[in-house]
Amino acid sequence: MASPLLRSKLPDVGTSIFSVMTQLAQEHGAINLAQGFPDYDPPQALLAALAQHVTTPGHQQYAPMPGLPRLREAISQKTAHVYGVAAPDPATEITVTSGATEALYAVLAAVVHPGDEVLVLEPAYDLYGPAIRLQGGVPVYVPLTLPEFRPDWDRVKAALTPRTRLIMLNTPNNPTGAVLTPQDLTTLAELLRDTTTLVLSDEVYEHMVFDGQPHHSVLQNPELRERAFVLSSFGKTYHATGWKVGYCVAPPALTTELRRVHQFVTFSVSTPTQHALADVLPDATLFETLPAFYQQKRDLFRELLAPTGFRLLPVEGAYFQVANFSALSPGTDDVTFARRLTQETGVAVVPISAFYHDGQDHSLVRFCFAKQESTLRAAAQRLQQGLA
């Protein structure tokens, strides 16, 4: 029963599909390939560094609001090294946040005013729409083209209006694994050239791009960099999603606005964790080996799923495999299929309709392959037996 004292700001929003499917997996003893987290530990060097700093005198109190200077300096050097760009100023262009989730929310709260429009390319991470609406903004959804999930820049152009405050990008994309190309970024820069529209680029899977291709960051396009907030995630890079540490790179004026909000949302991030990350970040091998590490998992999982009857879509990046199940269960909606798979086969997945604001159903589900080989093999065995 609704409280007469409370009027919800998000009355149509329930519990996240990730939490729902994880709980269902726990109830039925299913292997959880729904929620996007690894089932293996972070690098030992990072764990050792954290253990050291947890007991270091002076490392138990608040860190500076923008982040530890030594961590921001390491982020600056890493950004320049990876992308071949001018190093962002640690003092005025880098902010350490409580995960990319807080950074997303803080950016939107900082720049979106009531009535502003925000373009969202979907399928998209389910945080985007509610966070926009909480600021009084209006999400304007532009679908990616199936089956490759490519941007239709003509549709993006048609969706731009004088009220478009921001466009949200996600590359590599969650849930599809699709990546943006340099030409995509050039086209977007041309579309925005005579506008005041800002860019929020969610690049948390930046170190997971496959088949010898590099990640193309918005930071590498000079025009876009001038108007962009670019987000990264240590949790994704170091297999430590529970640590909830990320960061945002943005020009000084945009960083100033981000920090106005960040200081009242989180204020600062765990001090010993920041010190530990600052210790290991200069070791580039810890992230430069990730493409091969995850490509091996992708290729193994695709090989294991081949006999099951799923039609596997291409995976260019991130650690998710999207699969079409229409041949396995014609006429079944994706939510029902995902629930049945969890309950009857013992493998939990996420229905792709959860990534569309209007629940579009294309008979697709998402698997997370950021798991140990033994986990992937056990899940595939259940699928092969349960779908036979």
N, C-alpha and C positions, 0 to 999 in steps of 0.2 A: 504494500500500500504506500502510495506517495505521501510524503510529509507535507502538510499544508504550509510549513515554514520554508520549504526548499523548492526552488525551480531550477532544474538541471540545465546546465549550459550545453550538455551533450546528451540529450534524452534518448537519442537513437543509437548510442554507442554502448556496446556491452563489453564483456571480457575479451581480450585479445584472442584471436584464433590460435596463436601460438601457445598461450596458456591453456586454452580449451583442449587442444590436441595432446599437449604434454600430460595434462591430468588424465585424459582418456587412456593414454599409453600406460600410465602408472596403474590405473584401475584394471587393465587387461593384461598386464605384464608384456606389453609390446615393446619392441625395439624402437626407440624414439629417433626417427629420421625427420621429424617435423620441425622442431626448434633448431635454429642455426647456431649450434655451439659444438666445439670439439669434445671428444671424450678422452683426450690425452692432455698431459700437463704442458705448461709453458716451458721454454728453454731452461735448462738447469742454471745457466749463468744468471738469468733473471731471478729465479727463485733464490739463489744464493745472495744476490745483491739485496733483495727485499729482506731476507733474514738478517743481513748485516745492518741495514738502515732502521729496521724496527727497534733495534737495541742501541742505536747510536744516540748519544746525548744531544738534545736540541732538535731531533728529527721527529718529535711527537706533537709538535704544535702547528698552528696554521701556517701554511705556505703563503707566499704573496698571492693576491687575488688573481693576477694574470697567469700564474704558474711560476715554478722555480726558474730563476734566470738561467741556471746551467742546463735545464731541460729545454727551455726555449732556444738557447744557443745551439744545442745539439739538433733540435728540429730544423732550425735554419740551415745548418750545414748539410743535414741529410736531404732537405728539399732541393738545395742547389745541386748536390751530387746526383740525385736520382733523376731530376728533370732537366738539368742543364740550363737552369734559369738563374737570374740574379737572386741571391739569398734574401729571403724576407727579413726585415728588421725584427730581431727578437723582442725589442722593447715596444714596438708600435704595431706589429703586424701578426703576432702569434699569441694565441690565448689557449691555455690548457683547460679542458672542460671535463665534467663528470660524464665521460663517454660522449660519443657522437650524438646520442639522443638528447642530452642537455644542450649541446651546441645547436642542434636543429631547432629546438624549442626557443632558445635564447635569440637566435637570429630572427626567427619569425616574430617573436615578441618585440624585438628591437625595431624592425623596419616596416611591419605590416600594420596599417591603420584600418579602422572600421570602413568597410566598403571597398578596400583595395582588392584587386584580383591577383591571384597567384596561379600560374600555369603549372600543372602537374602532369607529367607523362606517365601513363599507366598501362600495365599493372605497376603499382608502386607500393613501397613499404607503407604499412597501414597507419603509421604515426602521422604522415604528412597532412592528410585532410583534417583530422580533428585538431591538430596544432594550429593550422591556419584558421579554422573556425573559432577557436578560443580567443584569437586576436580580433575577431570581428571581420576577418578577411573572407573572401569568396573564392573557394577552389574552382578553377576552370580546368576540366580534365580533357587531355588530348591523348587519344589511344595510340600506342605503338602498333605498328603494322605486324600482323601475324603472317607466317609462323616465325619470322626472324626477329620480331620485336624491334624493328627499326623505327627511328623517328620519321614522321611525315612532316617535313619542314614547311610544306605548303599549308598544312592544317595548323601548324604552330603559328605561321604568319597570319592566318585568318583569325586565330584566337587572340592575337595581340590587340589591345585597345589602349587608349590613353590612361585607363585605370589599372593597367597591368603593372603591379609593383615589383613582381619577382617571378622568375621561372626556376623551377626545381629540377635538377638533373641528378641522375644516379648511375654512375658508371665505374666498374661493372655493376650491372643492374641486379637488384634483388626484387623479384624472384627469378629472373630469366637467365642471368649470366651474360646478357648482351652488353657490348661495349661500344662506346662512341669513338669515332675516327677523327683524325685531324680535319678532314673535310666537314664532318658534322660541326665541329667547333668553329670552323671558318664560316660556315653558313649561318650558324647562330649569331656570331659576331656581326655579320652583315645585317641580319634582321634587327638586331638591337642597336645598331650604330647611331641612329637618330632618335633614340628613346632614352628614358631615364630608368628603364627596367633593370633591376638587379638580378644576379644569378646566385643561387645556392647550389653548390655542386657537392653531392654526397659521394665521396670517393673512398669509403671505408674498406673496400676490397681492392685497393690500388695495387697490392702486391700479389694478386691472384689473377693473372692474365696468361693465357695458354698458347701453345703452338708457336712459340718463338716470337709472339707479338708483344710489344711494350704497352704499358698503360699510357694513355694519352690524357693528361691532366689539363683542366681548365687553366692551371697556372702557366702552361706553355703557350697559351694564346694571349699575346699582350693586350689586345682589346678587351677580352673577357676578364682577364686578371684585374683590370682596373675597376671592375664593377662586381666582383665575385667574392663570396664567402666559400672557401674550400675546406671540407671536413675530412679528417682522417681518424682512424681508430687504432690505438695500441692493443685493445682487446682482440680485434680481429687479427692483427699482425703477429701477436705473440701468443695466440691460443689462450687468452686470459680474459674472456668476455665478462667474467664476474668482477674484474678489477674496475671496470667502468672508468677508463681514462681515454680521452680523445683530445683532439685539438682542432682549432680553426685558424686558417691563414687567410688574411684579408687586408686590403689597403688600410692605412692609418685611420681615415675618417670612418670607414665601416667598422674597424676594430673598436674604435671609441664607442660606437653605438652598441655593439655586441657586449662590451664590458659593462656598460651601464646596466644591462639586464643581468648578465652573468653574476655580478657582485651581489645581487639580491635573490638569485635562484640557488646558487651553490656556494658562492663566495670563493672557496678554494677547494682544491682536490687533495686527497690523501698525500701527506708530505713524504713518508718513507717510500710510497709507491712511485712518486715522481723522481725521487733520488735513484731508485733502482732502475727506472727506465732511462734516466740520464746516463747511468753507468753503461748500459748495454747498447744504446742506440748507435754509438759510433761503430759498432761491429756490423758492417753491412751484410755480412754473410747470413745473419739471422733473418733478413727479409729478402735478400737476393736469391736465396735458395727456395723460397716459397712457391714460385711458379712450377718448378719441377716437382716439388713435394705434392702439391695439390693436383697437378696434371696426372701424376701416377694414380692418385685416388680416383680421379674422374674416369680415367681409361679403364681401371679395374672395375669400377662400379658399372660402367656402361657394358663391359663384357659380361659381367655377372647378370645384368638385367636382360640381356639379349634374348634368352629363351622364354621370358615371362609373358610376352605378348604386348608389353608396353611399346609405344612408338616414342623413341627418345629424341627430343629436340636438341639442336646443337648447344654446346656450352663453351662460350668464349672466355669467361672469367667467373670470379666468385666461387663459392663451393656448393652450388645447388644444381640439381638435375631436374629439369621439367620434363614430364612424360605425359603423353596422351593415352588415355585408357579406354577410348571409345570402342575399340575392338574387343576389349575384355568384358565390358558391361554397357552395351548399347542402351541409350535412353536414360541412363542413370545420371543424376546431377552430381557435381564434383564433391559437394559436402557429404552427401549420402555415401558416395564411393569411398571417401577418405575415412569416414566413420566405420564402414564395413571392413575396410582393409585393416584398420587398427584392431577392431574387435574380433574378426574372424581369421585373419592371416597373421596378426601379431606384429605388424609393422606400421608405425604411425607416420603419416605424411600431412602436408598442408594443401587444402584445395586452393587453386589459383584464383577462384572467384573472390576470395578474401582480400585480394590485392586490387580489386576494382571497387570504386565507390558505389556502383550500382549492382554489384554481384554478378557481373558478366560471367557466363559459364561456357568454357570452350573445351570441356572434358579434359582438363589438365590438372595435375597435381605436382607438388614440389617435394623432392627428396633432398636432404642435406647429406653430402658425402664427406664432411669433415669429421670422420670417424676412423678408429683403428681398423686395420684390414680385417681383423677377426670379427668386428662388429658388422662391417659391410658384407662379409661372407655369410654370417649368420642371418642377416636380414634377407639377402638374396635367396638363401636356402628356404626360408619361410615363404617368400614370395613365389618361388618356383613350385613349391609343394601346394601352397594354398590356392594358386591360380591355375593349377594344372587341370 
